[in-house]
Amino acid sequence: MSTGITSSAVLVDLNISVWTARKLDKKVSEEVDTMKGTTVRAGNYSKNLLAGSGSLDKIVKHAAMTRTWHIGQTLPWSDAGTRMLPTKNFLDYKTGIGHREAEFNTLCAAFYTDYPNLVSAAVMRLGGMCDLAEYPDVGVLPSKFRFKVEFSPIAEAGDWRVDVENETRDELIKQHESSLKEKEASAMQGLWEQLHDSVTHMSTMLADVAESDGTVSRRQFRASMIDNALQQCAMLTKLNVANDPKLEQMRKEMERAVSGVPVDVLRNSDEARASVKTKLDEIINKMSW
């Protein structure tokens, strides 16, 4: 088995926890059921303890954006959430995640400082639904927020230090070899699908639309379409953990197809759209998808 994956990538786990400030209000749920005349508990009412607060929303949004960024910088590895990080992208990832962790901590610190005021405001906003016993003490609040990144190596197939019979050990090694091959193949297949989807989407957006009255119209596309494609090309050079030459060739062709073509030109020039679309369609045909 090729040991490329064990030397060209590491594993990374990102764990971000954020207090949601949401609580099931059994009393209100029962009141709604009674008011509507239900004979069973038809639903639950979940209240936002800090309704109207923006500081907690900023943390939640930052955490979501960080998770999305993390997915885009890595490759799938396990159902448990562990991701594979190619070493070619390690330094950029480490810098990027470090900045995001610092921003997370800054947002949390601001929230902790503002928390007493937020609770006071919630008393007014929630009225009869407010129960101060449901609000954690400011001293324990930091324990409800977490930002942790862990890196670990990908074990070689022969690295099994267990006290078992040789036959069993050989079987474990074979299973591990097979698992590594499957994970690498799955990750690369995902990259091919991303590339194919991107090229196909751009080709579709650049195609003219025949209207029912015989006229031809142009599809509207966002100005970021080309920039996103170029960013994807740059990222593929880092995520191609198997150094697949065919994937690299297709990446280069997509990059050449869309580079140096202003979005305004694509929107207004039939010739420019047709030229770029032809190049993209050639790439799609080469993929034999």
C-alpha positions as CSV (number, residue, x, y, z in Angstrom):
1,M,0.0,0.0,0.0
2,S,1.1,3.5,-0.7
3,T,2.0,5.3,2.5
4,G,1.5,8.7,0.9
5,I,-1.6,9.5,2.9
6,T,0.2,8.9,6.2
7,S,3.1,11.3,5.3
8,S,1.1,13.9,3.4
9,A,-1.8,14.5,5.8
10,V,-2.7,14.7,9.5
11,L,-6.0,14.4,11.3
12,V,-7.7,17.4,12.8
13,D,-10.6,17.6,15.3
14,L,-12.4,20.9,15.8
15,N,-14.8,21.2,18.7
16,I,-16.7,24.4,19.3
17,S,-19.4,24.6,22.0
18,V,-21.7,27.6,22.5
19,W,-24.4,28.1,25.1
20,T,-27.6,28.4,23.1
21,A,-29.5,30.3,25.9
22,R,-32.6,28.3,25.0
23,K,-34.9,26.6,27.5
24,L,-38.0,24.4,27.3
25,D,-40.8,26.2,29.0
26,K,-43.1,23.5,30.3
27,K,-45.6,25.9,31.8
28,V,-46.1,27.8,28.6
29,S,-46.3,24.6,26.6
30,E,-49.1,23.4,28.9
31,E,-50.9,26.7,28.6
32,V,-50.8,26.5,24.8
33,D,-52.2,22.9,24.8
34,T,-54.9,24.0,27.2
35,M,-55.8,27.1,25.2
36,K,-56.0,25.0,22.0
37,G,-57.9,22.2,23.7
38,T,-55.5,19.4,22.9
39,T,-55.8,16.1,24.7
40,V,-52.1,15.3,24.5
41,R,-48.9,17.3,24.6
42,A,-49.0,18.5,21.0
43,G,-45.8,20.5,21.1
44,N,-43.2,22.2,23.2
45,Y,-42.4,25.9,23.6
46,S,-38.7,26.8,23.6
47,K,-37.9,30.3,24.8
48,N,-34.8,32.3,24.1
49,L,-33.5,33.4,27.5
50,L,-31.6,36.3,26.0
51,A,-34.1,37.3,23.3
52,G,-33.1,40.6,21.6
53,S,-29.4,40.2,22.5
54,G,-26.9,40.6,19.7
55,S,-23.6,39.6,21.5
56,L,-24.5,35.9,21.8
57,D,-25.7,35.8,18.2
58,K,-22.3,37.1,17.1
59,I,-20.6,34.1,18.8
60,V,-23.1,31.6,17.4
61,K,-22.6,33.0,13.9
62,H,-18.8,33.1,14.2
63,A,-18.8,29.4,15.3
64,A,-21.0,28.4,12.4
65,M,-18.7,30.3,9.9
66,T,-15.7,28.7,11.5
67,R,-17.1,25.2,11.1
68,T,-17.9,25.9,7.4
69,W,-14.4,27.3,6.8
70,H,-12.9,24.2,8.6
71,I,-14.9,21.9,6.2
72,G,-13.6,23.7,3.2
73,Q,-10.0,23.5,4.3
74,T,-10.0,19.8,5.0
75,L,-11.2,16.4,3.7
76,P,-13.6,13.9,5.2
77,W,-12.2,11.1,7.4
78,S,-14.6,9.7,9.9
79,D,-18.3,9.8,10.8
80,A,-17.3,11.1,14.2
81,G,-16.3,14.4,12.7
82,T,-12.5,14.0,12.4
83,R,-11.2,15.5,9.2
84,M,-8.0,15.0,7.1
85,L,-5.7,18.0,6.7
86,P,-3.2,17.8,3.9
87,T,0.2,18.9,5.1
88,K,0.4,21.3,2.1
89,N,-2.4,23.3,3.8
90,F,-1.3,22.8,7.4
91,L,0.4,26.2,8.0
92,D,-2.4,28.1,6.3
93,Y,-5.0,26.2,8.2
94,K,-3.2,26.6,11.5
95,T,-2.9,30.4,11.0
96,G,-6.5,30.7,9.9
97,I,-7.9,28.6,12.8
98,G,-5.7,30.6,15.2
99,H,-7.2,33.9,14.1
100,R,-10.7,32.4,14.4
101,E,-10.0,31.1,17.9
102,A,-8.7,34.5,18.9
103,E,-11.9,36.2,17.6
104,F,-14.0,33.6,19.3
105,N,-12.3,34.4,22.6
106,T,-12.7,38.1,22.1
107,L,-16.4,37.8,21.4
108,C,-16.9,35.5,24.4
109,A,-15.1,38.0,26.7
110,A,-17.4,40.8,25.5
111,F,-20.4,38.6,26.2
112,Y,-19.3,37.7,29.7
113,T,-18.8,41.4,30.5
114,D,-22.2,42.3,29.1
115,Y,-24.0,39.3,30.6
116,P,-25.4,40.9,33.8
117,N,-26.9,43.7,31.7
118,L,-28.4,41.2,29.2
119,V,-30.1,39.3,32.0
120,S,-31.6,42.5,33.4
121,A,-32.9,43.3,30.0
122,A,-34.3,39.8,29.5
123,V,-36.4,40.3,32.7
124,M,-38.2,43.2,31.0
125,R,-38.5,41.5,27.6
126,L,-39.7,38.1,28.7
127,G,-42.1,39.4,31.3
128,G,-44.0,36.5,32.9
129,M,-41.9,33.9,31.1
130,C,-38.7,35.0,32.8
131,D,-37.3,32.8,35.5
132,L,-34.0,33.9,36.9
133,A,-33.2,30.4,38.2
134,E,-32.7,29.4,34.5
135,Y,-29.8,31.8,34.0
136,P,-26.4,30.4,34.9
137,D,-24.1,32.4,37.2
138,V,-21.6,34.6,35.4
139,G,-18.8,32.7,37.1
140,V,-19.7,29.4,35.4
141,L,-20.6,30.9,32.0
142,P,-17.2,30.4,30.5
143,S,-17.5,26.6,31.0
144,K,-20.4,26.6,28.5
145,F,-18.1,27.9,25.7
146,R,-15.3,25.9,24.1
147,F,-13.0,26.2,21.1
148,K,-10.5,23.3,20.8
149,V,-8.4,22.1,17.9
150,E,-6.5,18.8,18.1
151,F,-4.0,17.4,15.5
152,S,-3.0,13.8,15.3
153,P,-1.0,11.7,12.9
154,I,-2.4,9.1,10.6
155,A,-1.1,5.8,11.8
156,E,0.9,3.5,9.5
157,A,-0.8,0.2,8.7
158,G,1.9,-1.8,10.5
159,D,1.8,0.3,13.6
160,W,-0.1,-2.1,15.7
161,R,1.4,-2.6,19.2
162,V,-1.1,-5.0,20.6
163,D,-0.6,-8.3,22.4
164,V,-2.5,-10.6,20.1
165,E,-1.6,-13.6,18.0
166,N,0.3,-13.0,14.7
167,E,-2.7,-14.1,12.6
168,T,-5.0,-11.6,14.3
169,R,-2.4,-8.9,14.1
170,D,-2.0,-9.5,10.4
171,E,-5.8,-9.3,10.0
172,L,-5.9,-6.0,11.8
173,I,-3.1,-4.6,9.6
174,K,-4.9,-5.6,6.4
175,Q,-8.1,-4.0,7.7
176,H,-6.3,-0.8,8.5
177,E,-4.6,-0.8,5.0
178,S,-8.0,-1.3,3.4
179,S,-9.5,1.5,5.5
180,L,-6.7,3.9,4.6
181,K,-7.2,3.2,0.9
182,E,-11.0,3.7,1.1
183,K,-10.7,7.0,3.0
184,E,-8.1,8.3,0.5
185,A,-10.3,7.2,-2.4
186,S,-13.4,8.8,-0.8
187,A,-11.6,12.1,-0.2
188,M,-10.3,12.3,-3.7
189,Q,-13.7,11.3,-5.1
190,G,-15.1,14.2,-3.2
191,L,-12.7,16.6,-4.8
192,W,-13.5,15.4,-8.2
193,E,-17.2,15.9,-7.5
194,Q,-16.6,19.4,-6.2
195,L,-14.6,20.3,-9.4
196,H,-17.3,18.7,-11.6
197,D,-20.1,20.5,-9.9
198,S,-18.3,23.8,-10.1
199,V,-17.5,23.5,-13.9
200,T,-21.1,22.2,-14.6
201,H,-22.7,25.1,-12.7
202,M,-20.7,27.7,-14.5
203,S,-21.4,26.1,-17.9
204,T,-25.1,26.1,-17.1
205,M,-25.1,29.8,-16.0
206,L,-23.3,30.9,-19.2
207,A,-25.7,29.1,-21.4
208,D,-28.5,31.1,-23.2
209,V,-32.1,30.3,-22.4
210,A,-34.6,29.8,-25.2
211,E,-37.9,31.5,-24.2
212,S,-41.3,30.3,-25.2
213,D,-41.8,33.3,-27.5
214,G,-38.7,32.4,-29.5
215,T,-36.4,34.9,-28.0
216,V,-33.1,34.1,-26.2
217,S,-32.2,35.4,-22.8
218,R,-29.2,35.4,-20.6
219,R,-29.1,33.8,-17.1
220,Q,-28.2,36.1,-14.3
221,F,-25.2,35.1,-12.2
222,R,-23.4,36.6,-9.2
223,A,-20.3,38.6,-9.6
224,S,-18.6,36.2,-7.2
225,M,-19.0,33.2,-9.5
226,I,-15.6,33.6,-11.1
227,D,-13.8,34.5,-7.9
228,N,-15.2,31.5,-6.2
229,A,-14.0,29.2,-9.0
230,L,-10.5,30.7,-8.8
231,Q,-10.5,30.3,-5.0
232,Q,-11.5,26.6,-5.4
233,C,-8.7,26.1,-7.9
234,A,-6.2,27.5,-5.4
235,M,-7.6,25.3,-2.6
236,L,-7.5,22.1,-4.8
237,T,-3.7,22.5,-5.1
238,K,-3.6,22.0,-1.3
239,L,-6.3,19.4,-0.9
240,N,-5.0,17.0,-3.6
241,V,-3.6,14.7,-1.0
242,A,-3.0,11.8,-3.4
243,N,-1.2,14.2,-5.9
244,D,-3.6,13.0,-8.6
245,P,-2.1,14.3,-11.9
246,K,-5.5,14.1,-13.7
247,L,-7.2,16.2,-11.0
248,E,-4.4,18.7,-11.2
249,Q,-4.7,18.9,-15.0
250,M,-8.4,19.5,-14.8
251,R,-7.9,22.1,-12.1
252,K,-5.4,23.9,-14.3
253,E,-7.7,23.9,-17.3
254,M,-10.6,25.3,-15.2
255,E,-8.3,28.0,-13.9
256,R,-7.2,28.9,-17.4
257,A,-10.8,28.9,-18.7
258,V,-12.0,31.5,-16.2
259,S,-8.9,33.6,-15.5
260,G,-8.6,37.1,-16.8
261,V,-12.3,37.3,-17.8
262,P,-14.1,40.2,-16.1
263,V,-17.6,39.3,-14.9
264,D,-19.0,42.4,-16.7
265,V,-17.6,41.1,-20.0
266,L,-19.2,37.7,-19.4
267,R,-22.5,39.4,-18.7
268,N,-22.5,41.7,-21.8
269,S,-20.5,39.8,-24.4
270,D,-22.1,36.8,-26.2
271,E,-18.7,36.0,-27.7
272,A,-16.9,35.9,-24.3
273,R,-19.6,33.7,-22.7
274,A,-19.6,31.3,-25.6
275,S,-15.8,31.1,-25.5
276,V,-15.6,30.4,-21.7
277,K,-18.5,28.0,-21.9
278,T,-16.9,26.0,-24.7
279,K,-13.7,25.6,-22.6
280,L,-15.8,24.5,-19.6
281,D,-17.7,22.0,-21.7
282,E,-14.5,20.5,-23.0
283,I,-13.4,20.0,-19.4
284,I,-16.7,18.3,-18.5
285,N,-16.2,15.9,-21.5
286,K,-12.7,15.1,-20.5
287,M,-13.9,14.0,-17.0
288,S,-16.2,11.4,-18.6
289,W,-18.6,11.9,-15.8
